[in-house]
Amino acid sequence: MSRPDNRPATRERRLEAPGTSGGQLAWLVASILLAGAPHLLHVHPWVPVVVGALLVWRIMAALKRWSLPSAWIRIPLTLLGFLGVLFSYRQLSGLSAGSALLLIMAAMKLLETRGHRDRAIVIFICYFLLFSTFLREQAIWSGAYLCIGVLVTTAALIEISRYGPVIPAPTAMAQASRLVLRSLPIAVLLFLLFPRIPGPFWSLPHAGSQAATGLSGELNPGDISELALSDEVAFRVRFDAAPPVASALYWRGPVMEEFDGRKWTQRQTWQGATADRRQATGPAIGYEITLEPHGQRWLLALEMPQTWDAPSARLGATGQLLSEMPVVRRLAYHGTSILGGRGNQDADPALLDRDRLLPAIGNPRSIAFGRRLRDSVTSDAGYLQKLLQFFAGERFYYTLRPPSLGTNPIDEFLFETRRGFCGHYASAFTLLARAGGLPARVVTGYQGAEWNPLGRYWIVRQSDAHAWAEVWIDGHWARYDPTAMVAPDRIEYGFDAAMERRNETVGNPFAGNRLLMRVAMGWDAVNTGWNRWVLSFGPQTQSTLMGFMGIRHPSIEHLIVTMAVSITGLLILIGLLQRYRTRPRPDRLIAAYNRLCQRSARIVRCRQPAEGPQEYLLMLCEQRPDLADELRALFDMYVELRYDGIDDKRLRRRFLAAVRAFRPAAA
């Protein structure tokens, strides 16, 4: 055969023999789309455009029977995609840059899927894209999406491994489901026993982890009124025993001591101050807080924290629980607090003098009013009681929509508008206390909690944000909440109840519908369980698990040995079960016939290998005519079922029962 005639045949074999069928290509494209969809909104806009163009190119090549691009085209395109990611992100590592690079690699690899190896590489890239989705979003829906993506990608792996036509999609999905279910026990063991670093594995720093908090380092009268519209969860609480009453749930956050006439801010020297460890007496209340990320350093605790196990946390000079690092991921910690206790506390006189300072300018009417009121009483306690009576007796109004205030906000609020939220009342009360010569400060945090009966825990939302005053009196800091004098239902029944009674928008949109509220609570309970047992599973939980196994102080070596032994035992068990399932099972009809022959052999003789049922029956009837009728009935049923082709389930059951009951006696 001449050389020119041989070239087309060789080229045709090269294109057809190792090629990708249309069904396999459809599975590959579906896997790329499913694995890449969660990343499309988080990468540069040009990345989805390029990936889409490459996918369309590959699909058109299959439909129009174009030849796939050569290396002279693929290599420059790959280099351009690499440089595009590098210049767009200024790096190749990281979640966003890595996701963009994986998307381009998967689409580019699809242009050279000439054999099984190329198709398998595309599938493995899709697996990496699916797992990186969990690094970006850890909500429970992402876990469900990951499971669906793994099933579809595994089904695609089954399809591309075939040399014949693809099998139907339901069959491929069923096979993939069986493979995933068989690997599930090993995955659970690896999740429980694989040595962990402190914190969840997927807590990688990215822009989405910087969640906005409901509180800030400063307070302008009216700021918290804007926050009260938010229904986002601030933290969740589980009490060790019976919880306190709602009016005692003051969750302490940032403390404001500096006032310039318009806004309150935290003192700049708080980091170097001595901790205000309150030596209060009374019953201790234990609780576990699961704090949502807020990007700040403060932690939340009941008003007088005594103990806590939050990592790298300390008690600040103002009684505020602080973390050394910003809270950028969900944090769970246990603490104890004492409510309603009174005890002597050590305080720096210089710091107390600073807490008496009045602003240099602004609010002259409020300061003058406070001084006149202080001159009318003889004691500090009497003066504070007069202030509370002032807020309770005058026509103040608690509202979510207070009017805007001018250059003297406290004066305008006290003597003109008299409409405000907790920030207004706490700010005004603190300024009046200072006008009377008492050290005072504003405390911000949360007040109250919402009971979730399905999850059996309490929810504190951003709408529960609150502000109150603390005054130094009789050798200790005492809490004074003027909001309780104006709107006692806010403290007793919570924010939603107070706003509902005033016909104003509440924080929780489901509060008025019992069914929707139950559904919302159920969904929150599911998310809380997901966060607590999956996302927050770390070294501490692992140590507790090992403690149940008798290992009190587990090391990495303990975890590795336990993991190796457990997985090895599990693999042996799976192998034995698989062998048992694939072992051929004997026919129950034949087993019953063999049992009949064995029992007959005890009274006459054994059946010979070449002896059929009819021959053996004749011999038995000659030797034992007293059993002839019973034996003939048994053997006739067997012959009818075995050789006459009759599939009578009722006859089969009669035969099996008769053989079990056949107990011939010796002659």
Helices and strands as residue ranges (DSSP letters): H 3-16, H 22-36, G 37-42, H 46-64, H 71-89, H 95-109, G 110-112, H 116-136, H 140-160, H 169-193, G 207-209, E 218-219, H 223-227, E 233-239, G 246-248, E 250-256, E 258-259, E 264-265, G 270-272, E 284-291, E 301-302, E 305-308, E 313-315, E 321-323, E 331-338, H 349-354, H 364-375, H 380-393, E 397-398, H 409-412, I 413-417, E 419-420, H 422-435, E 440-447, E 450-452, E 457-461, G 462-464, E 465-473, E 476-480, H 483-486, H 488-493, H 495-501, H 514-530, I 531-535, H 539-548, H 556-582, H 588-601, H 613-623, G 625-627, H 628-642, H 649-661
